[in-house]
Amino acid sequence: MNSLVIDTATNRTSVGLFAANDLIYSGFHDGATAHAEALPKLVAAALKVNSEVDQVIVGMGPGPFTGLRVGIVFAQTFATARIIPWMGACSLDAIDIDSNSYIVTTDARRKEVYWARYESGVRVEGPNVDTPIIVAGFADKKFGFGFTEELYPSMALLLAKAMTSPVVEPMYLRRPDAVPTSERS
């Protein structure tokens, strides 16, 4: 089974193509506002390696609304056009950390981070959104934005997590910026 794997939950647009569990294409483009431009180019490059795709896997966040929507809508549309299934997974769950007890963070913008706590690779809390100061107060080791170098989801782990812990709804953790006039203060 060939799997196209997509993630746009961070400032990196990532694409992987797998034949069974073997990675046959991997590409990414950095740029928080470039997901819509970069994703079709990366997928086109993957399809040049092998155009036979049996399923699409997509990171469902948490992530900033626009970037996340680009990846999810692209994955759903690609799968629908080819009449193949699509599945989602938590993007934070696909960040590979070699530790027993830890917290993973990604940039949520607005001086906040998305985070989740893990025990032996299994998420036990989150995902949540908070300021880095709040997350810094937790006793666990912290990895990712604001604490170490920025980390990004592994396409192989995203594929594996979609098979074992599928996510069907986008993980938007913030209320929208746009609100009806009647709700403005």
N, C-alpha and C positions, 0 to 999 in steps of 0.2 A: 504494500500500500504506500503510495506517495502522498506526502503531507506538505502543504504549503503553510508555513508558520509566520505570523505577522505580529509585531508589537509596536504600538505608537503611544504607550503610556508614559514615556519619559521624553526628554528632548532629543532622543535618538529614535530614528525610524529603522527598525530591524526586520529583516526577512531571511528565512531559512527554508530550504527545500530538502526534504528527507525521502530517501527510498528505503522503506521499512524504517529502521532506526539509524541508518547511515546518512550523515549530512553530506549532501552532494552540491549544495550552494549555500553560501552565507554572505550577506551584504548588509551594510548599514550606512546611514547618512545622519550626521549630527546637525541639529538646527531645530530649535523649539517651534518655529513657525513654518517649517519646510515639509511637514508630513505629507500634505496633499500633493506637493510637487515631487517628492522623493519616492513615495510608495509605488506609483505605477512604473517608474524606471527600475526600481529594485526587483519588482515582480517580473517585469519583462526580461531582465537579465537572468532571473531564476528559470523562467520558462524556456530560455535558449538552451539551458543545460538539459532540461527534460520538461516537455509540455504536458505530460500525463500527470494530472493531479487528481487524487481520489478523495481528499478532504482538506478543509481549511481550518487551521487553528489560529485563534486571535487572542491577544492579551486584552482582558476586560477591565484593566485598571487595578487599583485606582490611578487616576491621572487627570490632568487638566482636560476640561470638557471638549474643546475643539480637536486637539490632537487625538484623543481617545475615540471620538466619533469618526474621524477620518479612517482609522484602522478598522473599526468595527463595521462601518458601512461598506468599506471596500471589501472586507472578508465576506460579509453577507451577500453582497451583490455578485462577487466573483463566484461564490458557491451556488447561488441561485441560477446564474447564467449557465453554469456547467451541470446543473442538476446533481450536485454533490453535497454531502453534509458539511456543516461548519460547527465548531465547538469553541467555547471560550475557557479561559483559565485566568486566575488571579496573577497579574504581572509580578507582584512582590514575591509570590511563592516560587517564581522561576529565577530568582536571584540566588546564585550558588555561593554559599558561605560554608567554610570548613570550621565549624564550631558547634558545640552542643546546645548552648543557650545564648540567644542573641536577638537583636532587633535590627531590622533592615529598614532603611529610609530612602525615599526618592524625593526630588524637588516638587513641591506642590505649588510653588510660586507664592507670591504675597507673603514672603517671610515665614512660610510654613513648610512642613514635610509630611508626606504620607508615610506611615510606618505600620509595621506588624511585628509581633513577638513570636519567636519560634523556639521549640524544644526538640532537639534531635531532628531538625528539618521539617517538623510539622508545625503549622501555624496554630498557636494557642490563644492569640489575642489579636484583634484587628481584622482588617485594616482600619486605621484611624487617620485623622489629620489633626496636627497640633503644631505649635511653634517648636523649634529646635530646643529651646530652653526647657520646655516641659519634658521632652523626650530625654534630654541630657540628665534629668533628675532620676531616671530609672536606673537600677543597679546593673542591668544586663549590658553586655558588650554591644556596641553600636557600630553598624557598618552602613556606608552609603552617604548620600548627600548631607553635608553639614558635619560629618563625623570622620569619614575617611575619603578616599577618592570616590568619585561618582561611580555607581554600579548600575548595570543594565541587565534585564532579563536574558537568560540563556535560552536560545531557541529550542535546544534539546530538552531542557527542563520544562519549558512551556508546553511542548508536545506531551511529555510524560504527565504533567499535572492535568492537562485537559482530559487525558484518558482515565485518571484516577479521581480527580476532584473537579469535574466540569462546573463552570460558572455560566449562567444563562442571561444574567442581567448585567449591564455596565455598572461598574463600581464608582459612582459619582458620590463623593463624600461631602461636598459643599452645597449650600443652597446657591441657586443661580444668581449672577450679578443683576440680571434684568428682572425687574419685578413690575407687576401692574401698577399703574398710577395710584389706585386706591390703597395699595399696601405700602407706599412710600411714606416716610415720616416727614 
